[in-house]
Amino acid sequence: MTTIYGEVAAGFEPVREAFAANFAQHGDIGAAVCVYQYGRPVVDLWGGFADPETDRSWTRDTLQLVYSVTKGATATAAHMLAERGALDLDAPVAKYWPEFAANGKADIPVRWLLSHQAGLITLDQPVPLNEALAWHPMAAALAAQRPQWTPGTAHGYHGRTWGWLVGEVIRRVSGRTPGRFFADEIAAPLGLDFFIGLPADQRDRVSRMVYQRPAIDLTTVPAESVPEELREQVAAWQDPESLSNRAYAVTDPAAIDFDSPEVQAAELPASNGIGTAHALARMYAALIGEVDGVRLLTSETLASAAKEQASGKDQVMLIPSRFSSGYMLPTETNPMIGPNSFGHTGRGGSLGFADPEQGIAFGYAMNNIIGGLDDLRATSLVDAVRKSLA
């Protein structure tokens, strides 16, 4: 039995129970969960192994790469610039990034980058990985790229390109890389253990990821055995030319080793944020209220940031999705507290979000990347928070 460490406030005991059950029943190896309510932590738990190969334990200070949960942190940076008047989300991207106007993109507003409506999910010619990690070659390639659909007429998850697109706007406007802006303006005031671009002296704190195939790989079973509602998705996964696959093939090689020092040190504002569950919950808590005297956005800016911009069938994921200007919004398959929640999931189950109506901010990070329909870990924790609030 995995020993669970940390604290839980009275009334939130169901979260501890669900967290323990994730280790016993749902595959967690090393993980942490944190919940803030009205600016104060009410759950802060961790357990298991940060590196099962060496039996290194997960501690309060263990850092974890959280994949696309990073997008919520980057979106927050963009909205802070908008609140300061430095960035107009409804102005053309080309106002701040003139080269972006190429190939019919002169009128795409910044907001469409944030809400996955720009159609720039892939590249006609992938960029060598080492050049993509250096930033500027990827930004140049995206500036020259033609959209995959008429911008603004559809939306589709920009899984990899989103970070360079939004990040380059942040860089052009602020004069700082997105990771530097986050470190200066968000992490430092709040004391967050979260990095977009990991400093070398922090690497020993990072958990090693474990990749586990889903119990059922639908791409390997006969088509007639795939549930009808999933057949379109499975067919897309099997087709290397589908948008679902090309969205993740923007570098050469397409596969990225997120455990490598080079990848962790680079700034990939869509996908390589590294931090603690506590940092995620604390950041989202400071979006919906004050945390130790710090609030990141005014209530008016937050309302605009969390307002739905795109919904319906996602051209990449091929399922219904909803986005505000940079944050994911709740759907039937996206575990958040209620209709006013906003945040972002990450590959394998990591999650950060806030619910202003309930005063709840949530962070979950783990190193066993399961994915698939059989991963219940984040859902069970969010259900436990909801139960605690009842």
Steps between C-alpha positions, in 0.01 A plus 500: 500500500633843402551742788321831445667812637369852553200676646124509443261749659187376673231416246743414221578147620338351185789643297755313712297181453482547123872582482588181690266302275682632194813319618319186610263462205566743215872482428663800664873449564596846623257788527385811684169681531427843645177691549460864602169641621457879513873557488608246762623140455254238624665195340873449443591134453775296337627144491669221309820503298652785302722244329390137524828386341702628796225496769537877540199613701260774396532786749328833560762660272490253209452669163297340221466578130128557438477522119208716380408622846777746406257673262302637796816662639589652163145626443516671837811690388320618186200624698725688741648687203150569370392637836798736500401634159811364332309240297164526324363149455270616221777671303666313212795285601693678225479826696750350745664243272510645146642189332189309609293673230640265232279247321170674565535541878503881520160524668522215753447651846708398800189355662475234227849379587395461862172324415637253243316658206796609285540171310877494559513156654777357284781586259545405136866446585584389858779688675805307626449442871821673608392811307149487646651493850699813408166680440554738208500246212162364612353847539621586149352180357161571656505859376543369145251211531160498331202410724333160469153657493359848457591661833205568726269249325598200714713405795746219559743430778842653421676251726860594418491819289288696750800563724718656231208700359382651828853506640636704209226760551595519869866537401433772245278699737694464825856471373536185710467134411178346632693296756683810625177700517332220696795476739512876564131591507321189626736251666708754696213699659320180602807294589404230249710191436415499129723556199458538124862428420658308788813651662787251508522515879140373533535188287574262788156578645311384189311172506567240230200428280363151447306427182230237517291385208124505559348167602323496163673644193211569265733547203586129510152348512269430202302805393170331581616455860556875551202678660315688228547838669880452491547365148578835339765573762661156470510525120674837534757360744579229244547750216840677509363774273204587725495833681486300824848364430651791307427734792768312695746463211628857475858410591747255345506254666135535601548310826636719779675353805356714777738340751806636317693791655492692170121481468440588864737799480335639184187713507202313356209707633242249379643189654809494720408688816659335802380559853298380796130440542513760776633759255218427256231535765661816640520663155133427427406620849669833421296524180167490684598687817783624717772265621721655765428843356555404135228488234603437140195635314212728592155344507412683178806370315439151634139501378622587152784246514264218600222586252431232241648574158475165321288189549375199308683232308876537527675463161798326661360305794177422310292527814309796647732751666459848645760773532513849640797722412763245598321288760302180457138516613295214646352228280350162582846343474701783658506471880442832671274611783219684322388704198712802600825304536796568271849354477694243301569130487830340402607179334457200725263666746667802659256784568481857625183709523296744703133547575424859603148418616627245753827680575686181408840468332640157420829346394589137430834373369618142453774306323314194370378608156208267434244677284215323331145441611604298804681785681276606790753677721428869439126437474492319834686784672271767356196293598642484854539878511141537382388256770690701761315814398155343512 
